[in-house]
């Protein structure tokens, strides 16, 4: 069970990286602004990612790995609600 959950969390990183541009390209108007909300945290996580990588930290991707499931879930909900409405 723990391994399956860990694999699911790790799969959310590429899922977020695919969903974010997809949402920004497919949506327009207020929906695009709503879909851009996770970018605020993603840019900060990427900045921390780069700083940690430069300092040769072995935990450099951890912030983005922890952010990705929430960002993916948020974007999936936005896309589903937009499709329904």
N, CA, C and O atoms as a MOPAC input file, in Angstrom:
PM7 MOZYME 1SCF
protein

 N      0.82000 1    -1.20100 1     0.00000 1
 C      0.00000 1     0.00000 1     0.00000 1
 C      0.85900 1     1.25900 1     0.00000 1
 O      0.58400 1     2.20400 1    -0.73800 1
 N      1.90400 1     1.26800 1     0.83300 1
 C      2.76600 1     2.44300 1     0.89800 1
 C      3.49000 1     2.67500 1    -0.42200 1
 O      3.67300 1     3.81300 1    -0.85200 1
 N      3.89600 1     1.58400 1    -1.05600 1
 C      4.60300 1     1.71900 1    -2.32600 1
 C      3.66700 1     2.24800 1    -3.42200 1
 O      4.07700 1     3.04800 1    -4.26300 1
 N      2.42200 1     1.80100 1    -3.40200 1
 C      1.44500 1     2.27400 1    -4.38300 1
 C      1.16200 1     3.75800 1    -4.18500 1
 O      1.06400 1     4.51100 1    -5.15400 1
 N      1.03300 1     4.17400 1    -2.93300 1
 C      0.79300 1     5.59000 1    -2.64200 1
 C      1.99400 1     6.43900 1    -3.06000 1
 O      1.83000 1     7.51700 1    -3.63200 1
 N      3.18300 1     5.95600 1    -2.77500 1
 C      4.39000 1     6.67000 1    -3.17900 1
 C      4.50600 1     6.78500 1    -4.68700 1
 O      4.91000 1     7.82400 1    -5.20900 1
 N      4.15400 1     5.72100 1    -5.38400 1
 C      4.18400 1     5.75500 1    -6.85400 1
 C      3.15400 1     6.74100 1    -7.40300 1
 O      3.40400 1     7.44200 1    -8.38300 1
 N      2.00100 1     6.78000 1    -6.75600 1
 C      0.96100 1     7.72200 1    -7.18400 1
 C      1.41400 1     9.17100 1    -6.98300 1
 O      1.21600 1    10.01400 1    -7.85800 1
 N      2.01200 1     9.45100 1    -5.84500 1
 C      2.51400 1    10.80700 1    -5.57400 1
 C      3.60400 1    11.17800 1    -6.57500 1
 O      3.62900 1    12.30200 1    -7.07800 1
 N      4.49500 1    10.25100 1    -6.86300 1
 C      5.56600 1    10.53000 1    -7.82900 1
 C      5.00300 1    10.73600 1    -9.24000 1
 O      5.55200 1    11.51600 1   -10.01800 1
 N      3.92000 1    10.04500 1    -9.56900 1
 C      3.29800 1    10.20600 1   -10.88600 1
 C      2.62100 1    11.56400 1   -11.02600 1
 O      2.36700 1    12.01600 1   -12.14200 1
 N      2.33100 1    12.21200 1    -9.91600 1
 C      1.68300 1    13.52100 1    -9.96100 1
 C      2.62400 1    14.61700 1   -10.45700 1
 O      2.16000 1    15.64300 1   -10.95400 1
 N      3.91500 1    14.42200 1   -10.33300 1
 C      4.86200 1    15.44500 1   -10.80100 1
 C      4.76600 1    15.61000 1   -12.31700 1
 O      4.53400 1    16.72600 1   -12.78200 1
 N      4.93400 1    14.54500 1   -13.10900 1
 C      4.76300 1    14.74500 1   -14.55300 1
 C      3.33000 1    15.09000 1   -14.93600 1
 O      3.10400 1    15.80000 1   -15.91600 1
 N      2.35000 1    14.58700 1   -14.16400 1
 C      0.96000 1    14.92600 1   -14.44800 1
 C      0.73100 1    16.42700 1   -14.29800 1
 O      0.04400 1    17.03800 1   -15.11700 1
 N      1.30500 1    17.02300 1   -13.25100 1
 C      1.16900 1    18.47100 1   -13.08000 1
 C      1.85000 1    19.21400 1   -14.22500 1
 O      1.31000 1    20.18800 1   -14.75100 1
 N      3.03200 1    18.75200 1   -14.60500 1
 C      3.77700 1    19.41800 1   -15.67200 1
 C      3.05800 1    19.33200 1   -17.02000 1
 O      3.30500 1    20.15600 1   -17.90000 1
 N      2.18500 1    18.36100 1   -17.19000 1
 C      1.37200 1    18.25300 1   -18.40900 1
 C      0.07800 1    19.05800 1   -18.26100 1
 O     -0.33200 1    19.75100 1   -19.19200 1
 N     -0.56100 1    18.96500 1   -17.09600 1
 C     -1.85200 1    19.63000 1   -16.89900 1
 C     -1.76600 1    21.15300 1   -16.87200 1
 O     -2.67100 1    21.83000 1   -17.36000 1
 N     -0.69900 1    21.69400 1   -16.31300 1
 C     -0.62000 1    23.15400 1   -16.19700 1
 C     -0.62600 1    23.83900 1   -17.56600 1
 O     -1.45900 1    24.72000 1   -17.78200 1
 N      0.26100 1    23.48000 1   -18.50000 1
 C      0.18400 1    24.13300 1   -19.81800 1
 C     -1.11300 1    23.79200 1   -20.56100 1
 O     -1.66100 1    24.63100 1   -21.27600 1
 N     -1.59900 1    22.56000 1   -20.38800 1
 C     -2.84500 1    22.16800 1   -21.04000 1
 C     -4.00000 1    23.04700 1   -20.57100 1
 O     -4.80300 1    23.51000 1   -21.38100 1
 N     -4.07900 1    23.27300 1   -19.26800 1
 C     -5.15100 1    24.10900 1   -18.72500 1
 C     -5.03300 1    25.54900 1   -19.21600 1
 O     -6.03600 1    26.17900 1   -19.55100 1
 N     -3.81600 1    26.06300 1   -19.25800 1
 C     -3.63700 1    27.44300 1   -19.71100 1
 C     -3.94700 1    27.60100 1   -21.19300 1
 O     -4.40300 1    28.66200 1   -21.61900 1
 N     -3.70900 1    26.56700 1   -21.97900 1
 C     -4.00200 1    26.63600 1   -23.41600 1
 C     -5.48200 1    26.43500 1   -23.72600 1
 O     -6.01900 1    27.07100 1   -24.63200 1
 N     -6.13700 1    25.55800 1   -22.98300 1
 C     -7.52800 1    25.22400 1   -23.28500 1
 C     -8.53800 1    26.19800 1   -22.70500 1
 O     -9.62000 1    26.37400 1   -23.26400 1
 N     -8.20000 1    26.82900 1   -21.59700 1
 C     -9.15800 1    27.69800 1   -20.92200 1
 C     -8.95800 1    29.15000 1   -21.33900 1
 O     -7.90400 1    29.52000 1   -21.85500 1
 N     -9.97400 1    29.95900 1   -21.11300 1
 C     -9.85700 1    31.37600 1   -21.44400 1
 C    -10.58900 1    32.20000 1   -20.38900 1
 O    -11.39300 1    31.68100 1   -19.61500 1
 N    -10.29000 1    33.48600 1   -20.38100 1
 C    -10.96000 1    34.40800 1   -19.47100 1
 C    -10.67600 1    34.11900 1   -18.01500 1
 O     -9.53500 1    33.87200 1   -17.62500 1
 N    -11.73400 1    34.15300 1   -17.21300 1
 C    -11.56000 1    33.94600 1   -15.77100 1
 C    -11.07700 1    32.53500 1   -15.45800 1
 O    -10.38700 1    32.32200 1   -14.46100 1
 N    -11.43700 1    31.57000 1   -16.30500 1
 C    -10.98900 1    30.19700 1   -16.07000 1
 C     -9.47400 1    30.07400 1   -16.21800 1
 O     -8.83800 1    29.30200 1   -15.50000 1
 N     -8.90600 1    30.82100 1   -17.13400 1
 C     -7.44900 1    30.79800 1   -17.29000 1
 C     -6.76900 1    31.38400 1   -16.05400 1
 O     -5.75200 1    30.86000 1   -15.60100 1
 N     -7.32100 1    32.45900 1   -15.51100 1
 C     -6.76400 1    33.03900 1   -14.27600 1
 C     -6.89000 1    32.06800 1   -13.10900 1
 O     -5.97700 1    31.95100 1   -12.29200 1
 N     -8.01100 1    31.37800 1   -13.03300 1
 C     -8.20200 1    30.38300 1   -11.97600 1
 C     -7.19900 1    29.24300 1   -12.13300 1
 O     -6.66000 1    28.75200 1   -11.14100 1
 N     -6.94700 1    28.82300 1   -13.36600 1
 C     -6.00000 1    27.73300 1   -13.61300 1
 C     -4.55900 1    28.16900 1   -13.39300 1
 O     -3.68400 1    27.32200 1   -13.20900 1
 N     -4.29500 1    29.46700 1   -13.40800 1
 C     -2.92800 1    29.95800 1   -13.21600 1
 C     -2.54400 1    30.07700 1   -11.74200 1
 O     -1.37700 1    30.32500 1   -11.43600 1
 N     -3.48800 1    29.90600 1   -10.82800 1
 C     -3.21200 1    30.03800 1    -9.38800 1
 C     -2.07300 1    29.11800 1    -8.91900 1
 O     -1.20300 1    29.57900 1    -8.17900 1
 N     -2.04300 1    27.84300 1    -9.31700 1
 C     -0.93900 1    26.99200 1    -8.84700 1
 C      0.44100 1    27.43900 1    -9.33000 1
 O      1.45500 1    27.05200 1    -8.74800 1
 N      0.48700 1    28.23900 1   -10.37100 1
 C      1.78200 1    28.71600 1   -10.86700 1
 C      2.51300 1    29.56200 1    -9.83500 1
 O      3.74400 1    29.59000 1    -9.81200 1
 N      1.76800 1    30.24600 1    -8.98900 1
 C      2.39800 1    31.05500 1    -7.93900 1
 C      3.26700 1    30.16100 1    -7.05300 1
 O      4.42400 1    30.48100 1    -6.77900 1
 N      2.70400 1    29.04900 1    -6.61300 1
 C      3.46600 1    28.12300 1    -5.78100 1
 C      4.49900 1    27.34300 1    -6.59300 1
 O      5.58400 1    27.04600 1    -6.09400 1
 N      4.17000 1    27.01300 1    -7.83000 1
 C      5.09600 1    26.23500 1    -8.65300 1
 C      6.36700 1    27.02300 1    -8.95800 1
 O      7.46000 1    26.45800 1    -8.97000 1
 N      6.22700 1    28.31200 1    -9.20200 1
 C      7.41100 1    29.13500 1    -9.47500 1
 C      8.27100 1    29.24200 1    -8.22400 1
 O      9.49800 1    29.17100 1    -8.30400 1
 N      7.63900 1    29.41100 1    -7.08200 1
 C      8.40800 1    29.47100 1    -5.82200 1
 C      9.08200 1    28.12900 1    -5.54400 1
 O     10.22600 1    28.09000 1    -5.09200 1
 N      8.38000 1    27.03900 1    -5.81100 1
 C      8.96700 1    25.70900 1    -5.59900 1
 C     10.13000 1    25.48100 1    -6.55600 1
 O     11.14600 1    24.90100 1    -6.17400 1
 N      9.98400 1    25.93300 1    -7.79600 1
 C     11.06700 1    25.78100 1    -8.76600 1
 C     12.28300 1    26.61500 1    -8.36800 1
 O     13.41900 1    26.18200 1    -8.55700 1
 N     12.05500 1    27.79500 1    -7.82600 1
 C     13.17500 1    28.62800 1    -7.36800 1
 C     13.90600 1    27.94200 1    -6.22300 1
 O     15.13700 1    27.91100 1    -6.19400 1
 N     13.14300 1    27.38900 1    -5.27400 1
 C     13.75700 1    26.66700 1    -4.15500 1
 C     14.49600 1    25.43900 1    -4.66700 1
 O     15.56200 1    25.08200 1    -4.16600 1
 N     13.90800 1    24.80000 1    -5.67500 1
 C     14.47500 1    23.62400 1    -6.33000 1
 C     15.86000 1    23.94900 1    -6.87200 1
 O     16.81700 1    23.21000 1    -6.63800 1
 N     15.96000 1    25.04500 1    -7.59000 1
 C     17.23800 1    25.44500 1    -8.18200 1
 C     18.27400 1    25.83100 1    -7.13000 1
 O     19.44700 1    25.48000 1    -7.25600 1
 N     17.84900 1    26.54500 1    -6.10300 1
 C     18.78100 1    26.93100 1    -5.03400 1
 C     19.31100 1    25.68600 1    -4.32700 1
 O     20.51000 1    25.58000 1    -4.06900 1
 N     18.42600 1    24.75000 1    -4.01600 1
 C     18.85500 1    23.51600 1    -3.34900 1
 C     19.76100 1    22.69000 1    -4.24600 1
 O     20.71200 1    22.07100 1    -3.76800 1
 N     19.47800 1    22.67600 1    -5.53100 1
 C     20.31800 1    21.93800 1    -6.47500 1
 C     21.70900 1    22.55400 1    -6.56800 1
 O     22.70500 1    21.83100 1    -6.61400 1
 N     21.78400 1    23.87000 1    -6.59600 1
 C     23.07500 1    24.55600 1    -6.64200 1
 C     23.88900 1    24.26600 1    -5.38500 1
 O     25.11300 1    24.14100 1    -5.44200 1
 N     23.19800 1    24.16100 1    -4.24700 1
 C     23.88700 1    23.85700 1    -2.99000 1
 C     24.12700 1    22.35900 1    -2.79700 1
 O     24.55900 1    21.92500 1    -1.72900 1
 N     23.84600 1    21.58300 1    -3.82600 1
 C     24.07200 1    20.13700 1    -3.84800 1
 C     23.32700 1    19.39800 1    -2.73700 1
 O     23.83800 1    18.43500 1    -2.16500 1
 N     22.13100 1    19.85500 1    -2.44700 1
 C     21.28600 1    19.17500 1    -1.47100 1
 C     20.71300 1    17.91700 1    -2.11400 1
 O     20.33600 1    17.92600 1    -3.28500 1
 N     20.65200 1    16.85100 1    -1.34800 1
 C     20.07600 1    15.63000 1    -1.89800 1
 C     18.54400 1    15.64700 1    -1.83700 1
 O     17.90100 1    14.73500 1    -2.35700 1
 N     17.96700 1    16.64400 1    -1.22600 1
 C     16.51700 1    16.77200 1    -1.13900 1
 C     15.97000 1    17.85600 1    -2.06500 1
 O     14.87500 1    18.36800 1    -1.83100 1
 N     16.70500 1    18.20900 1    -3.09900 1
 C     16.30700 1    19.34100 1    -3.93200 1
 C     14.92600 1    19.21100 1    -4.55900 1
 O     14.27100 1    20.24300 1    -4.71200 1
 N     14.42100 1    18.03300 1    -4.93700 1
 C     13.09100 1    18.01300 1    -5.56500 1
 C     11.92900 1    17.87800 1    -4.58200 1
 O     10.77600 1    17.85100 1    -5.01000 1
 N     12.19400 1    17.79400 1    -3.29300 1
 C     11.14500 1    17.43500 1    -2.33800 1
 C      9.99300 1    18.44100 1    -2.29200 1
 O      8.83800 1    18.03500 1    -2.16800 1
 N     10.27400 1    19.71700 1    -2.38600 1
 C      9.20100 1    20.72200 1    -2.33500 1
 C      8.25900 1    20.55100 1    -3.52100 1
 O      7.04100 1    20.61100 1    -3.35800 1
 N      8.80800 1    20.34000 1    -4.70400 1
 C      7.96000 1    20.16900 1    -5.88400 1
 C      7.20200 1    18.84600 1    -5.82500 1
 O      6.05400 1    18.77300 1    -6.26400 1
 N      7.82700 1    17.80600 1    -5.29000 1
 C      7.15000 1    16.51300 1    -5.15200 1
 C      5.96800 1    16.64200 1    -4.18500 1
 O      4.92000 1    16.03500 1    -4.40500 1
 N      6.13000 1    17.41700 1    -3.13300 1
 C      5.04200 1    17.62000 1    -2.19000 1
 C      3.96100 1    18.55500 1    -2.72800 1
 O      2.79600 1    18.43700 1    -2.34900 1
 N      4.33800 1    19.48000 1    -3.60500 1
 C      3.37800 1    20.42200 1    -4.18200 1
 C      2.56100 1    19.78900 1    -5.31400 1
 O      1.37700 1    20.09200 1    -5.46500 1
 N      3.17300 1    18.92900 1    -6.09300 1
 C      2.55500 1    18.41000 1    -7.31800 1
 C      1.19800 1    17.73000 1    -7.11700 1
 O      0.29800 1    17.98600 1    -7.91700 1
 N      0.98800 1    16.88500 1    -6.10900 1
 C     -0.34500 1    16.28600 1    -5.96600 1
 C     -1.45200 1    17.31900 1    -5.74900 1
 O     -2.53900 1    17.19200 1    -6.31300 1
 N     -1.18200 1    18.32600 1    -4.94600 1
 C     -2.19300 1    19.36200 1    -4.71000 1
 C     -2.44300 1    20.17100 1    -5.98300 1
 O     -3.58900 1    20.47100 1    -6.31600 1
 N     -1.37300 1    20.52200 1    -6.69000 1
 C     -1.52400 1    21.26900 1    -7.93400 1
 C     -2.25400 1    20.47100 1    -8.99800 1
 O     -3.08100 1    21.01900 1    -9.72600 1
 N     -1.95900 1    19.19400 1    -9.09500 1
 C     -2.62200 1    18.32700 1   -10.07000 1
 C     -4.10000 1    18.17400 1    -9.74200 1
 O     -4.94800 1    18.26000 1   -10.63000 1
 N     -4.41000 1    17.94700 1    -8.47400 1
 C     -5.81200 1    17.81200 1    -8.07200 1
 C     -6.58600 1    19.10100 1    -8.34100 1
 O     -7.71300 1    19.06100 1    -8.83600 1
 N     -5.98100 1    20.24400 1    -8.01500 1
 C     -6.62300 1    21.53700 1    -8.24400 1
 C     -6.92100 1    21.72600 1    -9.73900 1
 O     -8.03300 1    22.09900 1   -10.11200 1
 N     -5.92500 1    21.46900 1   -10.58600 1
 C     -6.12900 1    21.66000 1   -12.02200 1
 C     -7.13600 1    20.67500 1   -12.58600 1
 O     -7.92000 1    21.02900 1   -13.46700 1
 N     -7.12800 1    19.45300 1   -12.09500 1
 C     -8.10900 1    18.47100 1   -12.56000 1
 C     -9.52200 1    18.91500 1   -12.19900 1
 O    -10.44000 1    18.79200 1   -13.01000 1
 N     -9.69600 1    19.42800 1   -10.99000 1
 C    -11.01500 1    19.92600 1   -10.57400 1
 C    -11.43800 1    21.11600 1   -11.42700 1
 O    -12.58900 1    21.19800 1   -11.85600 1
 N    -10.51200 1    22.03600 1   -11.67200 1
 C    -10.84200 1    23.20700 1   -12.51000 1
 C    -11.25800 1    22.76700 1   -13.90400 1
 O    -12.24500 1    23.27200 1   -14.43900 1
 N    -10.52500 1    21.83700 1   -14.50200 1
 C    -10.84900 1    21.37900 1   -15.84900 1
 C    -12.19100 1    20.64600 1   -15.87900 1
 O    -12.96500 1    20.82100 1   -16.82000 1
 N    -12.47700 1    19.83400 1   -14.87100 1
 C    -13.75500 1    19.10700 1   -14.83900 1
 C    -14.91800 1    20.08600 1   -14.63500 1
 O    -15.93200 1    19.98900 1   -15.32600 1
 N    -14.78100 1    21.01000 1   -13.70800 1
 C    -15.86200 1    21.98600 1   -13.47200 1
 C    -16.08000 1    22.83800 1   -14.72300 1
 O    -17.22200 1    23.12700 1   -15.08000 1
 N    -15.00700 1    23.24000 1   -15.38600 1
 C    -15.15000 1    24.02000 1   -16.61900 1
 C    -15.85600 1    23.20600 1   -17.69000 1
 O    -16.68500 1    23.74700 1   -18.42200 1
 N    -15.55100 1    21.92300 1   -17.80100 1
 C    -16.19900 1    21.07400 1   -18.80400 1
 C    -17.68200 1    20.89900 1   -18.48800 1
 O    -18.50800 1    20.84500 1   -19.39900 1
 N    -18.02200 1    20.81000 1   -17.20000 1
 C    -19.42800 1    20.62500 1   -16.81900 1
 C    -20.22700 1    21.90300 1   -17.07300 1
 O    -21.36200 1    21.85900 1   -17.54700 1
 N    -19.61300 1    23.04200 1   -16.74700 1
 C    -20.33100 1    24.30700 1   -16.93200 1
 C    -20.23200 1    24.76700 1   -18.35800 1
 O    -20.77600 1    25.81500 1   -18.70800 1

